[in-house]
Amino acid sequence: MEHLYVISYDISEPKRWRRVFRIMKGYGEWLQLSVFQCRLSRARMLQLEAALGEAVNHHEDHVLIVDIGPAENVSPQVRSLGKTFTPVAREAVIV
């Protein structure tokens, strides 16, 4: 079962920020500068957490992971100004 996550991060060093950004692009859809929307299984979420845990400085950086709930049944209550917000849809991923 997949869950929908919103992940934001505050990385204090540009080199680490770029590394975290590249990691996140492999797991979700970029929404804003340091905010991603991800639709992930439990196993993929654990992989992402491990990759982020290795990439960040645990004394200087901050990653916030919000579990919105089961992706199939979630209907996030989001108000968006400007661009339209659309929850990430299930689609095939070619690795």
N, C-alpha and C positions, 0 to 999 in steps of 0.2 A: 504494500500500500504506500502510495506517495503522499507526502505532505507539501504544502505550500509554505515557503519561508521567505521572509524579508530579512536581508543581511546588510548591515551597514558597518562601516569601519572608519576609524580615525587613526591613520598611520603617520607618525611624526617624521619619518625620513623618506625622501622621494624614491630612493632605490627600493626600499621595502614596499612602498605604496605601489610602485609599478609591478612588483612581484605578486603582491596580493591581488591586484587588478587582473593580471594574467591568469592566476589561479581561478578567480571568480568567473571569468569569461568562459571557462571550461565547464562550469556548473549551472549557470543561470543567465538571466537576461538583465542587461544593464539598464537601470532606470534613471539614475542621476549620478553625479560625480563619484560618490562612494557608497552607492546603494544598488543592491541587486535583488531580483526576485528569482527564486529558485523553486523548482518542483522536483523533489528528490525522494528516493526510497530511503529507508533507515540506513542501509549499507552505504549508499552514496553520501548521505549526510555525515556519517562517520569518517569516510574518506576525505571529505571536504574539511571537516574539523581538524583532522590530523595534518593535512597539508597547510592549513592556516596556522595551526599551532607551531609548525616548524618555521613558518615565514615571518611571524611577528615577533617583536621584542615585548616580552610579557610585562616589562616594567614601564614601557613608554607608549605602547599602542593599545587600541581598544577595538574589539570586534563584537558587534551586537547581533545575535541571531534570534529572530522572532518567529516562532512556529505558529502559523495562522490556522493550521488544522488540515484534516484530510483533503487532498486536492480535488477529489471527485465531488465532494459535497460542499466545499467551501464557497461562500459567497461574501467575499470581503466587503465591509462597509468602508469604502474609500471615497473621499472627496478630493477631486483633482482640479487644480486651477491651471489653465494652459492646456498642455497635451492631455489626451485621454489616457486613463489608466485601464489596462486590460490584463487580467490574471493570465499567467503563462499557461498555455494549453499543452496537453500531452501530445508529443510527437516523437517519431523515431529518432534515435541518436546513432549516428554512424561513428564508430571509434576506429 
